[in-house]
Amino acid sequence: MQTVYELLNTINSPEDVKKLSPEQRVQLCEEVRQYMVECCAVNPGHLGSSLGAVELIVALHTVFNTPKDKIVYDVGHQAYAHKILTGRRELFRKNRTRDGISGFPKRDESPYDAFGAGHSSTSISAALGFAEAARLTGSWDKAIAVIGDGALTGGLAWEGLNNAGSSKSDILIVLNDNNISIDKNIGGLHNYLLQVTTHPFYNKLKNTIWNSLGEGKTRDWVQKKVIDTKSNLVRGSGGALFESLGFRYFGPIDGNDLGQLTDTLERLKNLHGPRLLHIHTRKGCGYAPAEADPTTWHAPGRFDPATGERIKTVYPADRYQDVFGEVLTDLARRDPNVVGITPAMATGCGMNRLEAAFPDRFFDVGIEEGHAVTFSAGLAAAGMKPFCNIYSSFSQRAYDNIIHDVALQNLPVVFCFDRAGLVGEDGATHHGCFDLAAYRSIPGVIVAAPRNELELKQLMFTGLNLKSGPLIIRYPRGIGEGIQWRKPMYKAVPVGQGEKLMEGKDVAILGLGPVVNRALAAAKRHKTDYWVGPSVYDMRFLKPLDSGILEEVSHCKAIITVEDGALKGGLFGAVSEYFAGRPNAPIIKGMGIPDRFVGQDTQKAQWAACGLDEESIYELLVGMMKNL
């Protein structure tokens, strides 16, 4: 029986939230939390962080005049309550589906989503942009950055803090501290200081005193003494650091205490200049299973909302991330110089296995992709053998580091780009579409894409034995092909060498990555139906290309390239460049991700939409071979 949501069903915008009494808003928080659990139990999403941020979001929409005032969430994992309260309550039941809403803030989805956030550490910079635009246009709209869930570890967040603190912009940053606690600062004195420092009379008096001192050395000396004294009082909470950057620091306070939070935000709203409110929230707050195991319940999959029992997914084959984790751990057993580096994705990428077996050779650097790459470069320069695992989409943040700190110095770092290609429900912000085109142009970089689990294993072993230059191995999210990969011994793959999978006539299919398997199935089906089929090759390496295979297929009438990456600049581009200007060159047709951002859906539906499923490849073959 579906729960009756007495208050929630009356909320269609933040204006409805403002009309409620304080007691009703407490009840609303409970209903939002219960609704979130109910929806995510059958339609999985990022649950833990959003459960902890319910009171914060209710308070923000109570105090501020959204969407005129701009709230920027960082990361979007916190923002489910925001979506539910801003006219998307029923659509939330279809969160992260093709016909539903995005799992992250998205500007073209709602005017209440001030800024898109699929990754992290962007909120402060974006909110500063809103604050400065308000100043320049005289609008007096408020700009609020809500940063948490580890996002403050990112370098971009600190660049934003540095700029915002020195700019004197009218910006409020809410630090949602729900994981790594800065030392607690609680008790009567702390609460008293919080009330005093946010009180309008105190701030009016303070401004009067500063103005009466005028400009000059006297005012500078007095201000320094006051700041030093206040910093000593809040040093235990981390406030001194933010004060030193130019922020007025408030907190920490209980971010799940709606009354205190609303009162504090109301006071801070009318202050000016850079302010930072530090709140403590409990990840998974209000749902016992999530509070007990916040890591698992960050994104728990399907579960029974009544008991919290997770519904286990039975995979028909090993996932690529599990293959990576097991192989890396085994390589570390064999070679004491092997180390693993991840920017806060240990469980997601499978490196938690290495952490359990060799904790001193495992490095989770936080959400710092650029640092992860340069740190790996330093390890390689010192003689270690680093395996740096980054989700393909997020590797884009470290592009410069890969060029300048690794490739330019010819250092043997093995980059494993998980979630390459189309990733499913997380949508455009998480697709690994651009890696092939982006990294192919960098001198000295080897770019490889295994077609199955065994090839991933052997390519990792190949990387272990490289003496110079970076190797990028990119592979998809999800399950492999179900082949046996544990028993075969390690065998290095010759760099730049592909493999012929099927003999054919007139047409050659050149594939890269697991999509080769769908191309091979389509080719075999064509041969069964029409008694003739194309040749099929697994190129295995985008760079260096197997020139032997290219010369072999140069006598074909047509070539089809198939890749789970951007059509522009990837395998299609490389093969087209190879044959450019040749007389009587084959017709070259490319199949890949088109020049658009692909929306959220299941992986299989996305493959079909981009023409990368078996049926689409088969239909192209039928038409092409008929017309040759």
MIVEXBA-904728 format. One record per residue (C-alpha): residue in one letter; x, y, z. Coordinates in steps of 0.2 Angstrom, whole numbers, plus 5000, padded with zeros to 4 digits. Layout:
% MIVEXBA-904728
AXYZ;...
//
This chain:
% MIVEXBA-904728
M500050005000;Q500750174995;T501050295008;V499950455010;Y500950605010;E499850735018;L501050885016;L502150835002;N500650814990;T500251004993;I502051064988;N502251114970;S503551254973;P504551334986;E503151464989;D502151324996;V503551275008;K503651455014;K501751455019;L502051305031;S502351325050;P503951275058;E503151115064;Q502451075047;R504151095039;V504850965051;Q503450845046;L503850895028;C505650835030;E505050675036;E503850645022;V505150705009;R506350575016;Q505150435016;Y504650474998;M506450474993;V506650305000;E505050244992;C505550304975;C507450254975;A506950074981;V506250034964;N507150164954;P508950164960;G509950324962;H511150414974;L510250404990;G511350435005;S511950605002;S510150674998;L509450595014;G510650695024;A510250855015;V508350865017;E508350995031;L509651095022;I508551105006;V506951145015;A507851285025;L508651355009;H506951365000;T506151435016;V507351575018;F507851625000;N506851674985;T507151544972;P507351544958;K507751724958;D509051684971;K510251554964;I510751394974;V512151294966;Y512251114972;D513951024972;V513850884969;G512150844962;H512050694974;Q511350804987;A509950884977;Y508450754977;A507450844990;H507751004979;K506950924964;I505550854974;L505051024981;T505251124965;G503851054955;R504550884950;R503850774964;E502950654952;L504350654939;F505550604953;R504750424952;K505550424934;N507250494940;R508650444929;T507550364916;R507350414898;D505650494901;G506050564918;I507150694926;S509050694927;G509850624943;F510850794944;P510450974943;K510151024925;R509751204918;D508551154904;E507551044916;S506951184928;P507251364932;Y507651314950;D509151214943;A510351364943;F511851274937;G512151094931;A513250974941;G513650804936;H515350804943;S516050904958;S516951054965;T516151174953;S514851264964;I515951394972;S516651464955;A514851454948;A514051544962;L515351674962;G514951704944;F513051734949;A513651844964;E514651954953;A513351964939;A512052014952;R513252154958;L513552214940;T511752224936;G511152284953;S509952144955;W510352104973;D509951924970;K510751804982;A512051674977;I512251514987;A513451374985;V513051204993;I514651104993;G514850935001;D515050754999;G516950764997;A516850904984;L517951014994;T519450904991;G519450954973;G520651084967;L519351194958;A518451214974;W519951294982;E520251404967;G518451464969;L518751494988;N520351594985;N519451704972;A517851724981;G518751774998;S519851904990;S518451974979;K517252034993;S515851964983;D514151944991;I514151744991;L513651625004;I514451455005;V513651315014;L514951175018;N513851015020;D515050915030;N514350735030;N515850625030;I517550685037;S517150785052;I518150935056;D518350935075;K516750965084;N516451135092;I514851125102;G514251185119;G513551345127;L514951455122;H514951405104;N513051425102;Y513151595110;L514451655098;L513451585084;Q511951685089;V512951845092;T513951845076;T512351815066;H511251945075;P510752095065;F511152215079;Y512952145081;N513252165063;K512552335062;L513652385077;K515152305069;N514952395053;T514752565062;I516352535071;W517352495056;N516652645047;S517052755061;L518852705061;G519052755043;E520352685031;G522152665036;K523352585048;T522352595064;R520852505056;D521952375049;W522752345066;V521152335075;Q520352215062;K521852105062;K521752085081;V519852045080;I520151915066;D521551835076;T520551825092;K518951755083;S520051635073;N520751565089;L519051535096;V518451445080;R520151365076;G519551195082;S518151195069;G519251235054;G518651415054;A520351495054;L520751425037;F519251505029;E519451665039;S521251675032;L520451665014;G519351815017;F517751725023;R516751765038;Y516551585046;F515051525055;G514751365063;P514851215064;I512951185067;D511851035066;G511251035048;N509850915052;D509151035065;L507851125054;G507451255067;Q509251305070;L509751295052;T508251405046;D508651535059;T510451545055;L510151555036;E508951695039;R510251795049;L511551765036;K510451815022;N510551995026;L512452005029;H513652045014;G515251995008;P515951815007;R515251705021;L515451525025;L514151415035;H514851255041;I513551125045;H513650945050;T512350825042;R512250635044;K512350545027;G510850435026;C509950535040;G508250465045;Y508450295037;A509250175048;P510150055035;A510850205026;E511550285042;A512350125047;D513250095031;P513350265022;T514650205009;T513550065003;W511950175003;H512750314993;A512050224978;P511250054985;G510349994970;R508649914972;F508049874990;D506549835001;P506150005009;A505349925024;T506849815029;G508249895020;E508749725013;R509649764996;I509049664981;K510549584975;T510949594956;V511449424949;Y512649464935;P512849344920;A514649384919;D516049474928;R516049664928;Y517549754920;Q517849844937;D517949674946;V519149614933;F520249764935;G520249754954;E520749574954;V522049584941;L522849744949;T522949654966;D523749494958;L525049604949;A525449694965;R525749524973;R526949484959;D527849654959;P528149754975;N528249914964;V526449914958;V525450044966;G523650104963;I522950274963;T521150334962;P520250504964;A518850444976;M518250294966;A519050144975;T517450044976;G516650094960;C518250054950;G518649894960;M520249964968;N519549924985;R520249754983;L522049824982;E521649924997;A521149775007;A522749675002;F524049805001;P523449965010;D525150045010;R525150034991;F523450104988;F523150294987;D521450374986;V521850554984;G520050624984;I519150704970;E520750774962;E520950704945;G522350814940;H523350784956;A523050594954;V523850604937;T525350714942;F525550604958;S525650454947;A526950534937;G528050574952;L527850384957;A528350334940;A529850444940;A530350374956;G530350194949;M528650134955;K527350064943;P525750164945;F524050104939;C522950264939;N521050224938;I519950364933;Y518150364925;S518350414907;S517250564908;F518150634923;S519850604915;Q519550754905;R519850864920;A521650794920;Y522050824901;D523350944904;N524250844917;I524250694906;I525050794892;H526350894902;D526750784917;V526650614910;A526750604891;L528050744889;Q529150664901;N528850494894;L528450414910;P527650234911;V526050264919;V524550144916;F522950244915;C521350134916;F519850234911;D518350144918;R516550194912;A517150224894;G515850244881;L513950254885;V513550224903;G511750224905;E510650314917;D511850444923;G511750524906;A512850644897;T513850704911;H514550534914;H514750464897;G516550424892;C516250484874;F517750594871;D519350494877;L519750414860;A519750574851;A520550674865;Y522050564869;R522450504851;S523250674847;I524550664861;P526350604856;G526950454863;V525350394871;I524750214868;V522850204868;A522050034869;A520249964871;P520049774876;R518549684868;N518349574883;E518949534901;L520449424895;E521049564884;L520949684899;K521949574909;Q523249554896;L523349734892;M523649774911;F525049654911;T525749734895;G525749904904;L526649824919;N528149784908;L528149954898;K529850044902;S529250214895;G527750314890;P525950314896;L524750174891;I522850214892;I521650064893;R519850114891;Y518449994895;P516550014898;R515350014913;G514549844917;I514749664913;G516049584901;E515749454888;G515749304900;I517349224894;Q518649134905;W519949254910;R520649194927;K521449034921;P522449084906;M524249144910;Y524849324908;K525349354890;A525949534884;V525049604869;P526149664856;V525849854856;G524949914840;Q524449744834;G522649694831;E521749534827;K520749464813;L519149384819;M518249334803;E518649304785;G517549394773;K517349474756;D517249654749;V516849734766;A517949744781;I517349794799;L518749874810;G518149884828;L518849944844;G518249884861;P516849774866;V515749844852;V516849724841;N515849584848;R514149654842;A514949684825;L515549504824;A513849444829;A513049554815;A514349494802;K514049314806;R512149334805;H512449424788;K513449274782;T512049154788;D510749254779;Y511649294763;W513049164761;V514349304762;G514949414775;P516249544779;S517949524786;V518049574805;Y519549644814;D519849694832;M521049834830;R521349834849;F522449994848;L521850164842;K523650214844;P524750154836;L523650084823;D523949914815;S524649974798;G524749794793;I522849774795;L522549934786;E523549884771;E522649714771;V520949794770;S521549924757;H520949814743;C519149804750;K517749894742;A517149974759;I517749984777;I516650004792;T517350074808;V516450034824;E516850114841;D516050164857;G516650334857;A516450504848;L516350474829;K517350634826;G519150614829;G519250424835;L519450264825;F518450334810;G519550484810;A521150384811;V520650264797;S520050404786;E521650504788;Y522650344784;F521850324767;A521650514763;G522250554746;R522550374740;P521850334723;N520550204723;A520350204742;P518950104750;I517350184754;I517450224773;K515850224784;G515950264802;M514850204816;G515050284833;I514350404845;P513650554835;D514050734837;R512750774851;F512550744870;V511650574873;G510350584886;Q509950464900;D509350284897;T509850104898;Q511450064890;K510649954877;A509450084872;Q510850214870;W511850084859;A510250074848;A509950264848;C511750284842;G511750134830;L512950034840;D511849884843;E511949724833;E510349764824;S510949924817;I512649854812;Y511749714803;E510549834794;L512049944788;L512949784782;V511449724772;G511249894763;M513049914760;M513449744753;K511949754742;N512549914734;L514349874731;
//
